[in-house]
Amino acid sequence: MQAKRSVTILIAKYLFLIIIAAGLIIALSLAIMAGNKSDAESINISGSLRMQSYRLLYEMENHPESVENNLQRYEKSLHAPVLDGIQHQIFTPDAVKQSYQSLLIHWASMADFARKHNIEAYRANLTNYVGEVDYFVFELQRFSEQKWLFTVLVLCFAMLLIVGMVSYVIWFTQREVVKPLKLLTRASMQVQMRQFSHIPLETQKNNELGTLSRVFTQMSSELGNLYSRLEETVNEKTQRLRQTNRSLTTLYQSSQLLTANAINDKILSRLLNHIRVSEHLRYIALEVLGAEHWDIAFGEKQEDRTLQIEELKVENKPFGVLSWQAGLPCPDPRMMQNLAQMLSRALYFHHNQRQQEQLLLMEERSIIARELHDSLAQVLSFLQIQLTLLKHNLKKEDESSKDKSLAIIADFEQALSGGYAQLRELLATFRLTVQEANLQLALEQVIDSLRSQTDMQMRVNSQLPSQSLNPQQLVHLLQIVREAALNAIKHSQGSTIEINARTNAEGEYEILIEDDGVGIPSLDEPEGHYGLNIMTERSNQLNAELHIGRRAQGGTQVKITLPHTLF
């Protein structure tokens, strides 16, 4: 296996080499600059030798006593350190060295002429000596120019070398880093767009980016496989959710259809046809026990297919049978079981409702018969007796019979008026309807129907829960309240009637009907009046306690106490 090469280490090595090369170039440039530092000084000193040689001739002619001092200054300039150092530099040309040696030799003879005050000889050799000085200065200038040109060439080469090395590093970085990263970026964008078969990456490189490309390619391949499996799972779950949602929608619509309407064959036909269409059933049938005219079937029953059956039972009591043959796609068995339970409950409640209606009808007829017997039947019986007496007296022609007949007619009219009044009260009682299940509103409706019969102030205050009683119990209670309020209107001679519904200290429900009148004198009803007896009978049917009595502050109180077992 080939050893792994690190791109970052290679780039770091290349950059380190560039730094070393730049450092060497800078060091060489500094060395050359240090060598050129004394060129100007040496050229200036060399150039001053010509002036000093002419000046020495002048001093010899005009001031012979200062010649020695001038010779010392001249030799000091001639042997200056910058000029002596030229002889020891490695890169100094031989021409410069030889010119300087020749100048020193020639100056030795010129200095001898000056010390001997041989002005003629000094003047005769001065021109040649100055020429040698000029040649030495020229060589120094040319050597300085050569060093500058060498420095320029070295700098140019160094710049080209650095540019070349930097270009190579850029090319290397472009090939080994930038290009693979661009490919990885494009591949990652394709993966982000769910294109897991992305462009080929440089997986053959044996470096970090090559390893990253291989890992990324493997990861995208695994992601593609995982995404494909997830898509299949999601599609499967989506289909199941759709089927479940369709089943729930069907069950909800079926529940609405069964609960919002009274059960009959039309409702059941709509329900079964809807189930057959929504669940793609080939055949569905419903058999209702005890109501064979409600038997319903849709579709064609095929003998070669399995017939599935669900019995409609509630508390082990059978109400019918639901059968069907599935199509494609097959319905959810749980959905059909839930449908069977809904149908069972609907038929069960329908059966109970019919029984309850029959019981309520029988009970209401019994109440009507009893109250007619206790009121109108007795009045009619009395009228029949009076009518017999009237016929018997009309056959007599004496004056006393006539008076008796008139008295019988008067009693007859009074009994007839009383019977008519009782009939209106019974009709008002039988027409009592409950439009609201709310106890407060129901009491207010009853009291509002009585306001036109009196000037008394009537107030209702209920602190009991809104739906404390079922409808049958509420009707009995409202009739008791109405009878007590009517008695207060007719007999109390008061100005106020208050109806309060509350919870007493024992936690029982109490309904109080109170007035501020003269108070009830006795619980014995007059002949021909049955209101208190009817109130007592209705309280007994409610299993409630009825208490009627005088209030300490005046007036009458009717209290109805309802036990816990009622609710």
NORTA-V709744 format. One line per field, one symbol per residue. ss: DSSP state (H for helix, E for strand, C for the rest). burial: + if it has 16 or more other C-alpha atoms within 10 Angstrom, else -. A space follows every 10 residues. Layout:
BEGIN
ss: ???
burial: ???
END
This chain:
BEGIN
ss: CCCCCCHHHH HHHHHHHHHH HHHHHHHHHH HHHHHHCCHH HHHHHHHHHH HHHHHHHHHH HHCHHHHHHH HHHHHHHHCC HHHHHHCCCC CCCHHHHHHH HHHHHHHHHH HHHHHCCCHH HHHHHHHHHH HHHHHHHHHH HHHHHHHHHH HHHHHHHHHH HHHHHHHHHH HHHHHHHHHH HHHHHHHHHH HHCCCCCCCC CCCCCCCHHH HHHHHHHHHH HHHHHHHHHH HHHHHHHHHH HHHHHHHHHH HHHHHHHHHC CCCCHHHHHH HHHHHHHHCC CCEEEEEECC CHHHCEEEEC CCCCCCCEEE EEEECCEEEE EEEEECCCCC CCHHHHHHHH HHHHHHHHHH HHHHHHHHHH HHHHHHHHHH HHHHHHHHHH HHHHHHHHHH HHHHCCCCHH HHHHHHHHHH HHHHHHHHHH HHHHHHHHHH CCCCCCCCHH HHHHHHHHCC HHHCCCEEEE EECCCCCCCC HHHHHHHHHH HHHHHHHHHH HCCCCEEEEE EEECCCCCEE EEEEECCCCC CCCCCCCCCC HHHHHHHHHH HCCEEEEEEE CCCCCEEEEE EECHHHC
burial: ------+--- +--+---+-- ++--+---+- -+---+-++- -++-+++-++ -++--++-++ ------++-+ +--+--++-- -++--++--- -+---++-++ --++-++--+ +-++--+--- -++--+--++ -+++++++++ +-++--+--- +--++--+-- -+--+---+- -++--++--+ +-++--++-+ +----+-+-- +++-++++++ ++++-++--+ +-++--+--- ---------- --+---+--+ +--++-++-- --+----++- +++-++--++ ++++++++-- ---+++++-- +-------++ +++-----++ ++++++---- +---+++-++ +++++++++- ---------- ------+--- ++-+++--+- -++--++--+ --+------- ++--+--++- -+--++-++- -+---+--+- -+-+---+++ +++++++--- -----+-+-- ++-+----+- --++++++++ ++++++-++- -+-+-+++++ +++-----++ ++++++++++ ---------- ++-++++++- -+-+-+-+++ +---++++++ +++----
END
